[in-house]
């Protein structure tokens, strides 16, 4: 639509969006528009291609992004690719199901993974302008990266990092003639202020804290999971807010404590936390845990010389990864009543466990704060 100069604001109407999907020859796809208008900019280079050719081109681009992500992560954590440990880590990552869900659905999270993995390396190398540019690109195209940016800005407090984010309003103004102010207004009214608050947003497909709390507390006749009690909306909102705040403070606290020892790992923890604190996040979002997992492996498992040196936390780290990596039929538990439906959030629990292990590692490494 953007390429043809059509009114982009109409893409936020579900009926129009679905009709356009069929008009362009894409079958068996049912989706609702929830992305920023600027999200379309990334797909412009392939928008002129027929659907099948565009999918092939995007798949090749996604594979390239995965390669770049692995390259920068291994470089950030000093992992030698052809070493035994490096090969094991690489094989584990290549068995990570969210990668293939991204490719199958044509999602852009492998591109975001490449951006954030590059940012992890740039944080370690102190390339602040490049770091800010990478985070700003993620913010501009997908709205991802606010928490990692706040962490980076708090740690460095340097103008070089901020200047790239200050360019976002300029980019917004430049693209405004293409999207129109109406597109942004409709996006704000129909998507932004309701994101994560609609009844279907508490479906177990969304493995987030927001979805878990709303699934637990909100009664919905179409989703009869908790039929025996009712909580007012304000209690739900406060519970969600307090839970999210606790996770943010926990990760922010330990990321700050560990910044001088391993700023790359601290930044990766903030990237990973962005998944579970997001209003919505499906399985394919969890590729953004790979920077944290790779970093945790580099300082734990790869440091063990024998199996006898392995600790309980090492096994828990592998367990959390496996629960993210494996194909689990948790969506079948959507309509199961409390408390069984609590088993329907394995990816979320695995993410929380990995973040807890990060905090546990930092707590054992240093007793200082605000270096």
C-alpha positions as MATLAB code, in Angstrom:
seq = 'XXXXXXXXXXXXXXXXXXXXXXXXXXXXXXXXXXXXXXXXXXXXXXXXXXXXXXXXXXXXXXXXXXXXXXXXXXXXXXXXXXXXXXXXXXXXXXXXXXXXXXXXXXXXXXXXXXXXXXXXXXXXXXXXXXXXXXXXXXXXXXXXXXXXXXXXXXXXXXXXXXXXXXXXXXXXXXXXXXXXXXXXXXXXXXXXXXXXXXXXXXXXXXXXXXXXXXXXXXXXXXXXXXXXXXXXXXXXXXXXXXXXXXXXXXXXXXXXXXXXXXXXXXXXXXXXXXXXXXXXXXXXXXXXXXXXXXXXXXXXXXXXXXXXXXXXXXXXXXXXXXXXXXXXXXXXXXXXXXXXXXXXXXXXXXXXXXXXXXXXXXXXXXXXXXX';
ca = [
       0.000    0.000    0.000;
       2.829    2.380    0.846;
       4.611    1.519   -2.391;
       1.472    2.257   -4.429;
       0.788    5.516   -2.598;
      -2.505    4.326   -1.096;
      -3.984    5.685    2.122;
      -1.891    3.864    4.712;
      -4.314    4.627    7.543;
      -6.824    2.163    6.055;
      -4.412   -0.685    6.811;
      -5.465   -0.466   10.473;
      -8.997   -1.491    9.527;
      -9.098   -5.280    9.921;
     -11.531   -5.851    7.052;
      -9.472   -3.718    4.665;
      -6.273   -5.360    5.847;
      -7.623   -8.863    5.193;
      -8.989   -7.880    1.780;
      -5.581   -6.501    0.807;
      -3.913   -9.740    1.878;
      -6.194  -11.694   -0.451;
      -5.844   -9.110   -3.213;
      -2.071   -9.563   -3.174;
      -2.460  -13.328   -3.551;
      -1.652  -14.390    0.001;
      -3.837  -17.287    1.141;
      -4.669  -18.830    4.522;
      -3.443  -15.862    6.549;
      -5.538  -14.250    9.265;
      -3.876  -11.368   11.054;
      -4.654   -8.022   12.632;
      -2.523   -4.902   12.035;
      -0.650   -4.039   15.256;
       2.651   -2.645   14.001;
       3.954    0.909   13.856;
       3.424    2.622   10.486;
       7.213    2.845   10.120;
       7.390   -0.957   10.321;
       6.491   -0.991    6.615;
       9.775    0.731    5.716;
      11.762   -2.448    6.330;
       9.709   -4.401    3.802;
       9.723   -1.812    1.011;
      12.686   -3.410   -0.836;
      10.685   -6.623   -1.385;
       7.165   -5.163   -1.539;
       7.191   -5.114   -5.356;
       7.848   -8.873   -5.584;
       5.144  -11.562   -5.877;
       4.315  -13.129   -2.470;
       6.320  -16.341   -2.975;
       9.421  -14.551   -4.227;
       9.119  -11.964   -1.457;
       8.917  -14.759    1.126;
      12.044  -16.409   -0.298;
      13.928  -13.101   -0.294;
      12.847  -12.368    3.278;
      13.847  -15.862    4.396;
      17.336  -15.408    2.941;
      17.596  -12.020    4.651;
      16.498  -13.579    7.960;
      19.154  -16.296    7.656;
      21.761  -13.599    7.017;
      20.553  -11.746   10.129;
      20.917  -14.943   12.166;
      24.484  -15.376   10.925;
      25.332  -11.772   11.819;
      23.781  -12.213   15.255;
      25.876  -15.311   15.953;
      29.006  -13.593   14.678;
      28.619  -10.580   16.971;
      27.539  -12.646   19.981;
      30.512  -14.992   19.712;
      32.790  -11.995   19.289;
      31.214  -10.178   22.246;
      31.708  -13.101   24.627;
      35.071  -14.323   23.260;
      33.685  -17.664   22.090;
      35.753  -19.395   19.424;
      33.391  -20.787   16.797;
      35.490  -23.870   15.973;
      36.244  -24.720   19.587;
      34.279  -27.639   21.117;
      32.318  -25.241   23.316;
      31.623  -22.885   20.442;
      30.318  -25.707   18.270;
      28.029  -26.941   21.056;
      26.607  -23.444   21.598;
      26.095  -23.022   17.860;
      24.266  -26.361   17.577;
      22.041  -25.503   20.550;
      21.114  -22.174   18.990;
      20.379  -23.813   15.637;
      17.954  -26.179   17.426;
      16.084  -23.207   18.905;
      12.490  -23.471   17.653;
      11.628  -19.724   17.847;
      14.185  -19.155   15.069;
      12.236  -21.366   12.689;
       8.875  -19.949   13.753;
      10.254  -16.528   12.804;
      11.263  -17.796    9.376;
       8.023  -19.717    8.789;
       5.832  -16.731    9.675;
       8.012  -14.145    7.948;
       8.556  -12.221   11.184;
      11.246   -9.574   11.653;
      12.634  -10.668   15.023;
      15.759  -12.214   13.517;
      16.458   -8.749   12.139;
      15.940   -7.332   15.636;
      18.189  -10.085   16.993;
      20.918   -8.956   14.597;
      20.448   -5.331   15.684;
      20.612   -6.097   19.400;
      23.470   -8.599   19.034;
      25.431   -5.928   17.202;
      24.511   -3.488   19.969;
      25.809   -5.969   22.566;
      29.169   -5.941   20.798;
      29.140   -2.146   20.426;
      28.359   -1.702   24.118;
      31.402   -3.773   24.988;
      33.590   -1.892   22.483;
      32.213    1.463   23.703;
      30.915    2.435   20.246;
      28.196    4.617   21.700;
      26.998    6.341   18.528;
      26.613    2.995   16.768;
      24.878    1.525   19.812;
      22.386    4.375   19.866;
      21.771    4.028   16.125;
      21.065    0.302   16.415;
      18.660    0.750   19.317;
      16.966    3.681   17.569;
      16.437    1.546   14.467;
      14.698   -1.105   16.564;
      12.562    1.561   18.238;
      11.654    3.182   14.931;
      10.692   -0.007   13.108;
       9.188   -2.117   15.884;
       8.983   -0.085   19.076;
      11.468   -2.453   20.760;
      14.460   -1.323   22.779;
      13.240    1.239   25.324;
      14.500   -0.718   28.355;
      17.960   -1.495   26.842;
      18.322    2.149   25.829;
      17.447    3.450   29.295;
      20.034    1.065   30.753;
      22.720    2.131   28.261;
      21.941    5.812   28.776;
      22.035    5.431   32.567;
      25.380    3.623   32.486;
      27.168    5.940   30.049;
      25.389    9.289   30.462;
      27.074   10.532   27.279;
      25.709   12.746   24.531;
      26.867   10.377   21.776;
      24.309    7.811   22.889;
      21.461   10.287   23.166;
      22.026   12.114   19.903;
      20.873    9.183   17.780;
      17.622    8.914   19.707;
      17.070   12.639   19.306;
      17.097   11.960   15.570;
      13.932    9.842   15.871;
      11.582   12.872   15.733;
      13.441   14.072   12.626;
      12.991   10.683   10.954;
       9.341   10.740   12.001;
       8.832   14.126   10.330;
      10.613   12.966    7.170;
       8.357    9.912    6.848;
       5.184   11.788    7.783;
       4.279   12.714    4.165;
       4.379    9.020    3.226;
       2.258    7.710    6.086;
       0.158   10.746    6.911;
      -0.620   12.023   10.388;
      -3.928   10.156   10.269;
      -2.084    6.811   10.211;
      -0.322    7.634   13.458;
      -3.528    8.891   15.052;
      -5.414    5.721   14.136;
      -2.491    3.579   15.293;
      -2.516    5.337   18.662;
      -6.288    5.069   19.103;
      -6.879    1.562   17.760;
      -3.627   -0.204   18.644;
      -1.335    1.560   21.111;
      -3.731    2.371   23.953;
      -5.405   -1.051   23.773;
      -2.284   -3.164   23.228;
      -2.270   -6.037   25.693;
      -5.632   -5.077   27.203;
      -8.089   -6.736   24.848;
      -9.734  -10.054   25.860;
      -7.808  -12.088   23.281;
      -4.543  -10.546   24.494;
      -4.709  -12.858   27.523;
      -4.501  -15.913   25.258;
      -1.726  -18.282   26.293;
      -0.048  -17.745   22.916;
       1.201  -14.483   24.448;
       3.911  -15.609   26.855;
       4.274  -12.387   28.844;
       3.767  -11.220   32.400;
       0.924   -9.013   31.204;
      -0.841  -11.952   29.551;
      -0.290  -14.236   32.548;
      -1.702  -11.780   35.088;
      -4.710  -10.921   32.913;
      -5.389  -14.591   32.234;
      -5.309  -15.224   35.964;
      -7.496  -12.303   37.073;
      -9.888  -11.464   34.234;
     -13.072  -13.458   33.698;
     -14.050  -13.728   30.042;
     -17.092  -15.760   29.024;
     -15.356  -16.817   25.808;
     -12.267  -17.921   27.734;
     -13.662  -19.728   30.818;
     -10.425  -20.241   32.669;
     -11.114  -18.627   36.050;
     -14.880  -18.782   36.568;
     -15.116  -18.554   40.339;
     -14.086  -14.993   41.120;
     -13.920  -11.518   39.647;
     -11.468   -8.642   40.067;
     -12.205   -5.022   39.110;
     -10.217   -3.594   36.212;
      -8.209   -1.275   38.468;
      -6.920   -4.211   40.527;
      -5.853   -5.981   37.344;
      -4.019   -2.892   36.069;
      -2.271   -2.310   39.410;
      -1.244   -5.967   39.650;
       0.176   -5.900   36.129;
       1.991   -2.629   36.838;
       3.525   -3.779   40.138;
       4.658   -7.103   38.671;
       6.262   -5.447   35.656;
       7.923   -2.832   37.865;
       9.423   -5.534   40.074;
      10.934   -7.353   37.079;
      12.310   -4.111   35.618;
      13.872   -3.090   38.945;
      15.309   -6.574   39.508;
      16.996   -6.710   36.108;
      17.989   -3.033   36.221;
      19.561   -3.473   39.650;
      21.679   -6.483   38.750;
      22.500   -5.214   35.263;
      23.873   -2.046   36.843;
      25.858   -4.007   39.452;
      27.498   -6.093   36.750;
      28.021   -3.341   34.167;
      31.727   -2.837   34.823;
      32.537   -6.542   34.848;
      30.526   -7.479   31.747;
      28.484   -4.661   30.236;
      27.640   -6.818   27.206;
      25.888   -9.402   29.390;
      24.084   -6.718   31.392;
      22.802   -5.121   28.193;
      21.717   -8.546   26.896;
      19.714   -9.103   30.088;
      17.804   -5.873   29.437;
      17.102   -6.998   25.860;
      15.767  -10.337   27.126;
      13.644   -8.685   29.803;
      12.026   -6.561   27.084;
      10.302   -9.712   25.820;
       8.487  -10.725   28.979;
       7.579   -7.158   30.011;
       6.094   -6.401   26.585;
       2.284   -6.192   26.349;
       2.314   -9.032   23.807;
       5.022  -11.543   22.922;
       4.625  -14.848   21.145;
       7.069  -17.720   20.818;
       9.072  -16.110   18.029;
       9.844  -13.092   20.234;
      11.995  -15.343   22.412;
      14.885  -15.273   19.921;
      15.804  -12.075   21.771;
      16.852  -14.258   24.719;
      19.753  -15.659   22.682;
      22.184  -12.802   23.529;
      21.609  -13.438   27.242;
      21.810  -17.217   26.903;
      25.041  -17.058   24.893;
      26.574  -14.707   27.435;
      25.490  -16.838   30.395;
      26.925  -19.964   28.772;
      30.242  -18.197   28.133;
      30.732  -17.405   31.824;
      29.357  -20.644   33.282;
      29.211  -23.824   31.181;
      32.192  -22.991   28.981;
      34.313  -22.338   32.073;
      33.750  -25.869   33.439;
      36.536  -28.284   32.542;
      34.751  -31.473   33.619;
      31.182  -32.594   34.248;
      31.979  -32.810   37.948;
      32.404  -29.036   38.034;
      28.856  -28.411   36.819;
      26.630  -26.653   39.339;
      22.873  -26.720   39.878;
      22.569  -23.299   38.237;
      24.256  -24.678   35.107;
      21.609  -27.374   34.797;
      18.870  -24.813   35.399;
      20.307  -22.602   32.646;
      20.178  -25.487   30.177;
      16.668  -26.368   31.383;
      15.421  -22.819   30.821;
      16.909  -22.870   27.322;
      15.305  -26.222   26.501;
      11.858  -25.005   27.532;
      12.280  -22.048   25.192;
      13.729  -24.207   22.427;
      11.355  -27.169   22.398;
       8.000  -27.343   20.581;
       5.462  -27.455   23.408;
       1.705  -27.668   22.904;
       0.881  -25.113   25.577;
      -1.795  -23.374   23.479;
      -4.024  -26.442   23.969;
      -4.349  -25.458   27.629;
      -6.081  -22.168   26.789;
      -9.549  -23.264   27.935;
      -8.429  -25.353   30.897;
      -9.571  -24.051   34.264;
      -7.430  -22.795   37.136;
      -4.933  -23.958   38.341;
      -4.047  -26.263   35.420;
      -3.839  -23.371   32.941;
      -0.816  -22.093   34.894;
       1.117  -24.817   33.066;
       0.374  -23.024   29.793;
       3.216  -20.496   30.174;
       6.434  -22.548   29.814;
       8.249  -19.945   27.693;
       7.489  -17.195   30.216;
       8.640  -19.319   33.152;
      11.811  -20.263   31.261;
      12.507  -16.598   30.545;
      11.964  -15.636   34.172;
      14.251  -18.467   35.287;
      17.048  -17.376   32.951;
      16.764  -13.782   34.152;
      16.769  -14.969   37.771;
      19.941  -16.968   37.052;
      21.526  -13.807   35.670;
      20.739  -12.006   38.920;
      21.999  -14.970   40.937;
      25.285  -14.982   39.019;
      25.801  -11.246   39.526;
      24.977  -11.534   43.221;
      27.692  -14.167   43.611;
      30.255  -12.193   41.602;
      30.140   -8.804   43.247;
      28.885   -7.107   46.370;
      29.270   -3.559   45.131;
      26.586   -1.281   43.755;
      26.713    1.940   41.752;
      30.377    1.560   40.832;
];
